[in-house]
Amino acid sequence: MREYLAVFTPNRAVPQRTAVAITVLWAALVLVMWSSSPYAVLPRPLGVLEAFGRLWMTQDLLGELWTSFMLTLQCVAIAFPLSFVLACSARIPFFKPLAGLVGVTIIFTVILHGGHWLKVALIVFGMVGFMTKSLTRDLADGEDKQKELAEQLDYARTLRMNEWHAVFEIIVIGRRHIALGILQETIAIAWVMLTMVEKMVRSGGGIGTLLASQEKAGHYDELLAIQLSVYACGAFISYLIGVFTLLVCPYL
């Protein structure tokens, strides 16, 4: 009896088998509610499944997802190192104002006009604005964190490290798990931004372009199938980043 009550008790840990059973139960409840929905405009599960098959066979759903994934990967490869450098530069008084960098999209619309690099610029500068602020805050912000960081830097100096070496060891290496956690959050935001950017700049394709074409045609089954595909891919990417974080930060 206590095992059943534990799932309704705050701050109570449950076995993994119980957690899986709860997830399956909620999924089944959502599926039942979805199938019995009184709203005619809402596509039914069978219709969405059939739409997924049509998109896969005739609209190159996999290819569009791959295009969007590669675009996201390219943006992350640019935005993450740039954001990390900007956040670490907050330790240098001359460069500290750069940590307040935010994305300004209209400038890149005027300069780049359109195409692949406009999409990259829009996503990258949206990611940099959020990621830099988050890294600056979580790496060394707050009184407690500042005190802890000061103590660690003093300890590094007693080991005869210079300031650059101390920053590298304590912030870059010692707080990499924080940076990877912020990267995981930022990729989730970028993955949602991606469909908006691809709908705005349609050259090069992508899942956002496919979504816009189905929305224009009023194919609600296909729309929901695409949205579920985007959600599933985003969840899978987040899972991969979590696995990578455990590999490079085994102390977590």
Salt bridges, closest charged atoms under 4 A:
ASP138 OD1 - ARG137 NE 2.88
ASP138 OD1 - LYS145 NZ 4.00
ASP154 OD1 - ARG157 NH1 2.67
GLU163 OE2 - ARG157 NE 2.71
GLU169 OE2 - HIS165 NE2 3.32
GLU215 OE1 - LYS199 NZ 3.02
GLU222 OE2 - ARG54 NH2 2.75
